[in-house]
Structures are given as structure tokens and as C-alpha cells.
Amino acid sequence: MKVAYVQDLDPFVEGGGAELTDQAYITAGMARGHTVQVITPANQDEIVQPYDLVLMSNTFTFSTKFYE
């Protein structure tokens, strides 16, 4: 399954509580054979579609245009 994981901060770079939890989810998904792309405001223009599943976590800094 191809998964887009949308988060304000890259959980593999930042070390807050939400990022550590997201990192665990992403790592578990990859261990199960899923392809996971982390999407942050810094790389949102690099989105490759389509995805089978989009997960959103802490997406407060994305512009409203991102959701259109």
C-alpha cells in the first residue's frame, strides 16, 4: 500500500512527542511492507500521487490551498 503521511514536522528530523509517535507509526508501516512518504510543508510540492491512504497528523501549518 502506498501511504502519504502528512505532518507539520518531519518525524525523522524533529524530536517532539508527536513526531516520536508518528515515527513509530511510519516505521511499523514500512516494516509491514508499505511505502510511506512523509509530506511536510517543506516538501509538499514533491507529492507523487495517487496514494492508497492519506494519514494526517498535526497539520496546522499547511495552507488551506493544500487541502483543496
C-alpha positions as CSV (number, residue, x, y, z in Angstrom):
1,M,0.0,0.0,0.0
2,K,1.2,3.5,-0.8
3,V,0.7,5.8,2.1
4,A,1.1,9.6,2.4
5,Y,1.8,10.7,6.0
6,V,1.1,14.4,6.3
7,Q,2.8,16.1,9.3
8,D,3.9,19.7,10.1
9,L,7.4,18.5,11.0
10,D,9.5,15.6,9.7
11,P,9.3,12.9,12.4
12,F,12.7,11.6,11.4
13,V,14.3,15.0,12.0
14,E,12.3,16.6,14.8
15,G,12.1,15.0,18.3
16,G,8.9,16.1,19.9
17,G,6.3,13.8,21.4
18,A,4.0,13.8,18.3
19,E,7.0,13.3,16.0
20,L,8.2,10.3,18.0
21,T,4.7,8.7,17.9
22,D,4.4,9.4,14.1
23,Q,7.9,7.9,13.6
24,A,6.8,4.7,15.3
25,Y,3.7,4.5,13.1
26,I,5.6,5.1,9.9
27,T,8.4,2.6,10.9
28,A,5.8,0.0,11.7
29,G,4.0,0.5,8.4
30,M,7.3,0.3,6.4
31,A,8.2,-2.9,8.4
32,R,4.9,-4.4,7.1
33,G,5.9,-3.6,3.5
34,H,4.0,-0.4,2.9
35,T,5.6,2.5,1.0
36,V,5.3,5.7,3.2
37,Q,6.1,9.2,2.0
38,V,6.3,11.8,4.7
39,I,4.8,15.1,3.5
40,T,5.6,18.4,5.3
41,P,5.1,22.0,4.3
42,A,8.8,21.9,3.2
43,N,8.3,19.2,0.6
44,Q,4.5,19.5,-0.2
45,D,5.3,20.4,-3.8
46,E,7.0,17.0,-4.3
47,I,3.9,15.0,-3.7
48,V,3.6,11.9,-6.0
49,Q,0.0,10.7,-6.4
50,P,-2.0,8.6,-6.2
51,Y,-2.0,7.2,-2.6
52,D,-4.0,4.3,-1.3
53,L,-4.2,6.0,2.1
54,V,-3.5,9.5,3.4
55,L,-2.9,10.0,7.2
56,M,-2.8,13.4,8.7
57,S,-1.2,14.4,12.0
58,N,-0.5,17.9,13.3
59,T,-1.2,19.7,10.1
60,F,-1.7,23.2,11.4
61,T,1.0,25.0,9.4
62,F,-0.2,23.8,5.9
63,S,-2.0,26.5,3.9
64,T,-5.7,25.9,3.2
65,K,-4.8,25.5,-0.5
66,F,-3.0,22.3,0.4
67,Y,-6.4,20.7,1.3
68,E,-8.1,21.6,-2.0
